[in-house]
Amino acid sequence: ADVITVIDWKPYGPSFGALASFLSTGIKKNGTLVGVFATQLPPEAKPICSVLPSISAQQWQDAVAETGKQRMLVQKATRVYLQAMKGVDVETNRIDFVLTVGDATDSMRKTMKGYDTIPAPPTQAIANFLLEAWDQWEVLDQEMKLSLELKDASFTVLSKVMKLSRAIDDALNAALEQYVLSAVAAQPTTRSIIWGVSQRQASLVQRMAVEALFIRFGIDVDVNTASFAESVGAFEVAHWELLEGRSVSVQTLGSFLAGRALQRTTDACTLNAMEDV
């Protein structure tokens, strides 16, 4: 009898990390194998009882760290772009812009397809958020490059940059939360929430600078002023939660994954570094 080979559900790199399964069977002519027919099943065909693939604690940590790094890099790229457009240390910021854009693009590709110890997206929700961020990033990348080339700092252009940058940050934040929740579900003993909070701090610093620059440019001043205050508040809340910990019952506005416990920091070197912050 003909044999049908089944390759079980896993994130598939060429489909940008989307879950995929494959069926294949041999094609015979007069009893001789002459080829193979294979078909890829789409994510929506995946049984709902499937479980997360086996991912180590280190892989979870690397995935969370890389996603957090992307948030920071997108905000940094926006910041140095705005500084160059404002005429602040133009050549240095233009060079920094090119390097940061390259790093952000490389980082996004790693998480979408998987790279070294970074697994491909372990759930469809994570893959969807990463793809959403990537689609917006491609537009933002071209918009900022063209604006720099034409020296166009018009209200229309900067408003579009602001909306794209914020949309990407929101999508990556959603992906980061999904990574952390998936890590907790798969390995409850991992310190994934601490990883997520720590990674968010770096992006919040960049985001505050971006919001301040948009205010300086006169772009949606009221909105950016309110957003700046929220970013400052979220950074301060997270800083003290990392220092002092957080109980399950505490749901402070601005907390990352509020309602989930967070262990206090006890490492002396980390405490000294946080004191400097």
C-alpha positions in Angstrom: 0.0 0.0 0.0 1.1 3.6 -0.6 2.6 5.3 2.4 1.7 8.8 3.5 4.4 10.5 5.6 3.3 13.2 8.1 5.6 15.9 9.3 4.1 17.3 12.5 3.4 20.9 13.3 6.3 23.2 13.8 7.2 26.8 13.0 8.3 26.9 9.4 11.0 29.4 8.5 10.2 30.0 4.8 6.6 30.9 5.9 8.0 33.5 8.3 7.6 31.3 11.3 4.0 30.3 10.7 3.1 26.9 12.0 3.0 24.3 9.2 2.6 20.5 8.7 3.5 18.5 5.6 2.0 15.4 4.0 4.0 13.5 1.4 3.6 10.3 -0.6 5.6 8.7 -3.4 4.6 8.8 -7.1 5.1 5.5 -8.8 5.0 4.4 -12.5 4.8 0.7 -13.1 5.8 0.1 -9.6 8.9 2.3 -9.8 9.2 5.5 -7.6 9.5 8.4 -10.0 8.8 11.3 -7.7 7.3 12.6 -4.5 4.1 14.6 -4.0 4.1 16.9 -0.9 1.7 19.5 0.4 1.9 22.0 3.2 -1.1 22.4 5.5 -2.0 25.9 6.6 -2.0 27.0 10.3 -5.8 27.0 10.5 -5.7 23.2 9.9 -3.7 22.6 13.1 -5.7 20.6 15.7 -6.5 22.7 18.8 -5.1 20.1 21.1 -1.5 20.5 19.8 1.1 21.5 22.4 4.0 24.0 22.3 7.1 22.5 20.9 9.9 21.7 23.3 11.9 24.8 24.0 14.6 25.1 26.6 14.8 27.8 29.2 17.7 29.4 27.4 15.8 29.5 24.2 12.9 31.2 25.9 15.2 33.7 27.4 16.9 34.4 24.1 13.5 34.8 22.3 12.3 37.3 24.9 15.6 39.2 24.8 15.6 39.4 21.0 12.0 40.6 20.9 12.7 43.2 23.5 15.8 44.3 21.6 13.6 44.9 18.5 11.4 47.3 20.4 14.4 49.2 21.6 16.0 49.3 18.1 12.8 50.5 16.3 12.5 53.3 18.9 16.2 54.1 18.6 16.0 54.3 14.8 13.0 56.7 15.1 15.0 58.8 17.6 18.2 59.2 15.6 16.1 59.9 12.5 14.2 62.7 14.3 17.5 64.1 15.6 19.0 64.2 12.2 15.9 65.8 10.8 16.1 68.4 13.6 19.6 69.2 12.6 21.3 67.8 15.7 24.7 66.3 14.9 23.4 65.3 11.5 26.2 63.2 10.2 26.6 61.1 13.3 22.9 60.5 13.6 22.6 59.6 9.9 25.3 57.0 10.4 23.7 55.7 13.6 20.4 55.5 11.7 21.8 53.3 9.0 23.4 51.0 11.5 20.3 50.8 13.8 18.0 50.1 10.9 20.3 47.2 9.8 20.3 45.8 13.3 16.5 46.1 13.7 15.9 44.3 10.3 18.4 41.5 11.2 16.8 41.1 14.6 13.3 40.8 13.2 14.3 38.2 10.7 15.9 36.1 13.4 12.7 35.9 15.5 10.5 35.4 12.5 12.5 32.5 11.0 14.5 31.3 14.0 18.2 31.6 14.4 20.8 29.7 16.4 19.3 29.6 20.0 16.4 31.7 19.0 13.4 29.4 18.1 11.0 30.3 15.3 7.7 31.6 16.8 6.3 28.8 19.0 2.6 29.9 18.6 0.6 31.4 15.8 -0.3 34.4 17.9 3.4 35.3 18.3 4.0 34.8 14.6 1.1 37.1 13.7 2.3 39.9 15.9 5.9 39.6 14.6 4.6 39.6 11.0 2.4 42.7 11.8 5.5 44.5 13.1 7.6 43.4 10.1 5.0 44.7 7.6 4.9 48.1 9.3 8.6 48.2 9.7 9.2 47.8 6.0 7.0 50.9 5.4 8.6 52.9 8.2 12.1 52.0 7.0 11.4 53.3 3.5 9.5 56.4 4.8 12.4 57.5 7.0 15.0 56.9 4.4 13.1 58.9 1.8 12.5 61.7 4.2 16.2 61.9 5.1 17.1 61.9 1.4 14.6 64.6 0.5 15.1 66.5 3.8 11.3 66.4 4.2 10.3 67.1 7.8 6.7 68.1 6.9 3.9 67.5 9.3 2.4 64.8 7.0 5.6 62.8 6.9 6.4 63.1 10.6 2.8 62.2 11.5 3.1 59.0 9.4 6.4 58.1 11.0 5.0 58.6 14.5 2.0 56.4 13.8 4.1 53.6 12.2 6.7 53.7 15.0 4.0 53.4 17.6 2.1 50.6 15.7 5.3 48.6 15.5 6.1 49.2 19.2 2.5 48.0 20.1 2.8 44.9 18.0 6.2 43.9 19.4 5.0 44.6 22.9 2.1 42.2 22.2 4.6 39.6 20.9 6.8 40.0 23.9 3.8 39.5 26.3 2.9 36.3 24.3 6.4 35.0 24.5 6.5 35.6 28.3 3.1 33.9 28.8 4.1 31.0 26.7 7.3 30.6 28.6 5.5 30.6 31.9 3.0 28.0 30.6 5.8 25.8 29.3 8.3 26.2 32.1 6.7 27.8 35.2 10.1 28.0 37.0 11.7 30.3 34.4 12.1 34.0 35.2 10.4 35.0 32.0 8.4 37.9 33.5 11.6 39.5 34.8 13.2 39.1 31.4 10.2 40.8 29.8 10.2 43.7 32.3 13.9 44.2 32.0 13.8 44.2 28.2 10.9 46.7 28.2 12.9 49.2 30.2 15.4 49.8 27.4 12.7 50.4 24.8 10.9 52.8 27.2 14.0 55.0 27.5 14.1 55.3 23.7 10.4 55.8 23.4 10.5 58.7 25.9 13.1 60.4 23.8 11.0 59.8 20.6 7.9 61.3 22.2 9.9 64.3 23.5 11.2 64.9 19.9 7.7 64.7 18.4 6.5 67.2 20.9 9.5 69.5 19.9 8.4 69.1 16.3 4.9 70.1 17.2 3.4 66.7 16.1 0.2 65.8 18.0 1.5 67.6 21.1 -1.3 66.7 23.4 -1.2 63.0 22.5 2.6 62.8 22.7 2.7 64.7 26.0 0.2 62.2 27.5 2.1 59.3 26.0 5.4 60.6 27.4 3.9 60.8 30.9 2.7 57.2 30.5 6.1 56.0 29.4 7.8 57.8 32.3 5.3 56.3 34.7 5.7 52.8 33.3 9.5 53.0 33.5 9.4 54.1 37.1 6.8 51.5 38.1 8.9 48.7 36.5 12.1 50.0 38.1 10.7 49.7 41.6 8.9 46.4 40.8 12.3 44.9 39.8 13.9 46.2 43.0 11.1 45.3 45.4 9.2 42.6 43.7 5.4 42.4 43.0 2.7 40.3 44.5 0.0 38.6 42.4 -2.7 40.9 43.9 -0.9 44.1 42.9 -2.1 45.5 39.5 -0.4 48.9 39.2 -1.1 51.0 36.1 1.8 50.7 33.7 3.0 47.3 35.0 4.1 44.7 32.5 1.7 41.7 32.7 0.0 43.2 35.8 -1.5 40.6 38.2 1.4 38.2 37.9 4.0 37.9 40.7 7.5 39.4 40.2 10.5 38.4 42.3 12.5 41.1 43.9 16.1 41.7 42.7 18.7 40.4 45.2 21.9 40.3 43.1 24.3 42.9 44.5 25.8 43.8 41.1 22.4 44.3 39.6 21.2 46.4 42.5 24.3 48.7 42.1 23.6 49.1 38.4 19.9 49.9 39.1 20.9 52.5 41.7 22.9 54.3 38.9 19.8 54.2 36.7 
